[in-house]
Amino acid sequence: MRHQFKTEVMSGRIVRMMVAPDALAAKIAEDSGAQAIFSAGYATSASTLAMPDRGISDFGNALNRCREIINATNIPVFADADTGYGDLDNVRRTVESYEAIGAAGIFIEDQVWPKRCGHMDGKKVEPTEVLEAKITAAKAARKHDDFLIMSRTDARAVYGLDNAIERSRRYKAAGADLIFIEAPRSIDELKQIHEAFPDTPLMANMIEGGKTPLTKSEDLEKLGFNIVVHPTAMTYTQAYAEEQLIQTLQCEGTTKHFEDRMITFSKFNAFVGLDKVNARDAQYSPENMAQYMTD
């Protein structure tokens, strides 16, 4: 999966990544044609803790959710590793852990912990050399070159775009394979990012209600971006649909008039692989295995 993801990112065609809040959502995204999944902090904080992306979800929580998503799908899964979860030894452990579970790569960011969603106000960033050292440590810790290391800077909101670009140049020199400048404010700023890194794979982040204007994937590709990620769409849609369901049930006392907005019982069971589980159960039943037993 890692080699596949690296090849797609380097192909010149944009890779569309969906952030999935859980394994079921990831499987739905894969079945619907997503090229890759992103296991990200905002969705993990919401789905596991019902809390905001404010540095509350920890390394173990994030790693476990990423592992669940990888086990449920057959497409590349990229991971949000926040700030690396501590000092350089922790960064090494983070890289080794995500690589061991089969992630396609990670990004590490330069926010001060506790960090917050990149489109929230009030962010603070570390001195540039902090993430430089973490990128160098991350690159040294990985066992395979196709486990990609992405640098993320949140300096646009704190010091402006020029500072974010300059930081990212230093992160690239430290060993980052991919560049992510979080929350540019306009199409012009997206263009400036590509102009600064014409030969480096770039990621754009499309958050509904966020700082960056929502832009079509094909237009981002024309602007020179290699990856587009949709971090909140599935989480927001899931929350909205569930709220509508509960409101209907509270009002009507039944889900009868909501069934046209649900997957059916039989289709859902087929989707999650009930037939395969039943087949394995029959294959290894005591009655069937008796034929292989000898005195």
N, C-alpha and C positions, 0 to 999 in steps of 0.2 A: 504493500500500500504506500509506503514512504517513497519508493522509486516512482510509482505512478503519479503521486502528488507532485513531486519535484519536476517530473517531465511535463506535466500539465501546466505548472506555474511558469516554467521556462519556455513554453511553446509560443508565447506571443498572443494567445487567445485567453480571454479573461476566464478565471475560475470562479464559479458562483458557490459560495459557502453559506449554508444555513446554520444558524445557532439553534440547537435543539435543547430544550430544557430537561429532557430525560430520554431514556432509551426508546420508549414508544414513539415519541416525537421524531427521534432520529430515524427510526425505521420507516415512518411515514414519509419523511423527507427523501430518504433514499428511494423508496418505492415510487415517489412522484417525480424523480429525475434529478435530484440534487447531485452535484458533482462531488461535493465533500461536505463534511459536518465540522462545525466549530463548537467545541465544548468551552463555554465562556462563563465568566464570573457573574454577570448580571442575571442570566437565566438560572445558574446553579444556586445563587443566593435565594432567588425567588422560589424555585421549585423544591428545594430541600429545607429551607428555613423560613420561607415566607417573609424574607427580610430584604432590605435594599443592598445594592452593591456598594458597600461602604467599608470594606475590609473586615467584615464580620465572618464570612465563610473562610475556612482555613485550608491549608494544603491538603490534609487528608480528605476533606469533603470534596474538594475540587478533583483530586486524583481519582477518587472512587467513582464520581459521576462520569468522568471521562472514560474510565475502564468499563463501566456499564454500557456506555454508548458504543465503544469499540466492539464489545462482545455482541452487540445486537445488530451490527451493520457490516456491510462488505464494501464500503467506500472509505477513502482516507478521512481521518479525524485529526484536526489540528486543535491545539489546546492553548487556552489563556492561563499563563503561569504567573499572573499579577507581577509582583516585584521580584519574584524568585524565592519569596518566603524567608528572607533573612540575609545572612552574610554569604560570603563566597562558598563556604562549605555547604550551606543550605541550597545555594544555586546548583552546585554539583549534584547534590542529592535529588533536587527537583528534575534536572535533566535526565539523570540515570533512571529515575522512577517513571517518567513519562515515556522515555524511549523503551523501557522494559515492557510496558503494557501495550506497545504498538502504535503510539501516536505518531503522526506524520511530522510533528514539530511543535514548537511552542513560541509564544512571544513573551518577552520580559520588558517591563516598563520602568520609567524613571520617576514615578510619583513617590512622594513621601508616604509611608505607611502610618495610619490606615488610609489606603487609597480609596478612590471613589470612581464611579462610572465616568468615563471620559467626557460625557456630555453634561455632567453636573457642574454647577458652579462651586467655587471655593477650593479648587485643586492647588496643591503645592508640588514642586518637583525638586529632586535631589540635584546636587552639583553634577555636571556632566560626567566627571570621572567615576562616579559611583556606578552608573550603568555600563560605562566602558569596561570597568573591571569585571562586572557580572557577565557581559557578553564574552569577554576573553575566557572567563572561567567556564561558561556554558559550552563554548566551542571546544575547549580542551576536554570536557567531561563526556561529550558524546562519543559513541562507539562507531557510528556510521555517518558519512558525509551527507547522506540523503535524509537525515534527521535535521530539519531546517530550523535555524534560529532567526527569529524576527525581533528587531528592536522596535519598541514603541516609545514615542515621546509625547507627553502631554504639555509640552512647553508652549504650544501655540496659545493656549488660554492664559498663560502666566506672563510670558515675555514676548509673544508675537511670533509670526511665521518665520522670520529670518533666523531667530534663535533656534526654533524647532528644526529648521533645515540644517543649520550649522551643527547642532547636536547630532542629528542623524548622520551627517558626514563622518563624525568621529565614531559613532557606533558602527558604521559600516567598516571603517578602518580597523576597528577592534575585532571584527570578524562576523558581523551580522550578515546573513544571507539575504534577508528581506527587510524592507523598510516600511514602517507604519507611523505616519504623523497623524495623530488623533485630532478630530474635530476641526478641520479647516472650515472656513465660514462661507466660501463661495466657489463657483466654478473657476474663477480666476485663480484662487488659491490652489485648487486642485491642479491647474495648469502649471503653476509655479513649482509645485512639488515634483511633477514629472520633469520639468526643465532642469531641476537641480539634480535629478537622478535618472537620466535618460536610459541608462544601461543596468539599472537595478530593479528587481521585481518590487512592486509597490502594492499596498493594500488600501482600499477605501472602505469606510464603515458607514452603512446607511441605517440610521436610527430614526424611526418615525417620531417626529416632534423634537429631534435633536438639533445640533448646531450646523450640521452639514446639509446642504440642500439635497433632497432625494433625487437621485440621478439614475437613469436607466443603465443597465449593465453594458449595453452596446456603446453607449456614449462614454462611459468610464473607460472602456477598452480603447476607444478612439483617443481619449485623453492620455493614454499610456499606462493605465493601471492593469495589473495582472490578476488581482484578487478583489472581489467584492464580497463583503460579509453583511448579512442581515441579522443583527444580534437580538432584536426584540420582537420581530414580527410573529414568530410562533408563540412566544410567551404571552404577548398582548392578545392575540387571537384566542388562545386557550382560555385566558382569564375572562375575556368578554363572553365567549360561548358558554362557559360554566356559570357565569353570573346570570345570563339570560335564561339558562335552564332552570336554575334555582328559583328565579323570580316567577317563571311560568308554573313551576310545581307549587310554590307557595300560594299563588293566585288561584290555580285551577284544581289543585289537589291530585293531579295526575300528569304524567308526561305524554299522554296520548297525542296532544296537538304539537308536540315537539319532535315526534318521531321522524318527520320528514327532514330534520336537520341532524339526524344521527346516522351513523353507520349501523347496518343491521346486525343482529345476533350472529347469523351464520357467516356473514362476510367478515366480521371482526374475528371470529374464531379461526377462520381460514387464514386471515392476515397474520395472526400471531403464531400460526403453525400448529394448530390443534391436530390436524390430520397426521402430521409427521410424528408428533408425540404419541398419538394413539397407535401408529404403525410400529414405532419402536417398542411400545408397551406390549403389543401383541407378539412381536418378534422374539422378545426375551421373556415371555411369560413362562411360568413353570411347566405348563403343558407342552409348549413348543420346545423348550430346552430339554425336556425329558429324553428326546430322541438322541441327544448327544451324550447322555449319561451312560456310563458303563460300570459294570461291577468291578 
